[in-house]
Amino acid sequence: MTCLCPTASTASIIQGSAIGPAAYVVTARDLVAAVPGNSMCKYADDTYIITPASNETTRHAELTNVQRWAVRNNLKLNCSKSTEVISEITGEGDTMATAAEPAPLPGIARSSCLKILGVSIENNFIEVATPYAPPL
């Protein structure tokens, strides 16, 4: 006979549980960007911080904002599962002088590709997607 004994949990959302993503959606309702012009997209238990080039210097503040929010909500940001992707987007025919990339965020890997809901998005996604986009 197997005995299922209750155990104490120190996390407000248990990873891998059936209600985890729904619990995160409810918990994350107050997680918002710290700096005007930046935005956050949340789906299930994933959060994406979008920072335009004009706010490049606020990347660390946004990361700190998420870490502090996680502590307040008895959660922990898993930096080993976090990725930073830097993208340069120009209009058709525009040329942009390549600026030096900003310093990496501490503990966050940098990649040229981001996978969202099983879809890989390259850092040059405008260049890749443009030939396939229907005319407006």
Residue, then its C-alpha position, 0 to 999 in steps of 0.5 A: m500500500t502506498c501512502l501519499c503524505p502531504t509535504a510542505s512547499t516553500a514555493s508559491i507555484i510548483q513547477g511541473s504541476a498541472i495548475g502551475p501555468a494558470a497559477y503563474v498567470v494569476t500571480a504575474r498580473d502585477l508584473v509590469a515593466a519598470v521603465p516606460g517604453n519597455s514591455m512585458c509579454k507573458y504566456a503560461d509560465d514564460t515572461y518576455i521583456i522587450t526593450p527597444a534600443s532607445n532603452e538599452t541602458t534599462r535592461h539591467a533595471e528590468l532584470t532586477n525588477v523581475q528578480r525583486w517581483a519573484v522574491r515578493n511572490n516567493l518565486k525564483l528567476n531561473c537565470s539558467k533558463s533565461t536568454e537575451v537576444i539582441s536584434e537590429i531592425t532596419g527599414e527596407g533599404d535602410t543602412m544602420a551603423t552597427a553599434a557595439e553590443p551592450a555588455p551581457l547581463p550577469g547570469i543571462a546567456r546571450s543567443s541569436c535565437l529565441k524559442i517561443l511556443g516551439v517557434s524559433i525566432e532569429n535575431n534577424f527575423i525581419e530580414v528572414a520574414t520579409p520575403y514571405a510576408p504578404p503585401l499590405 
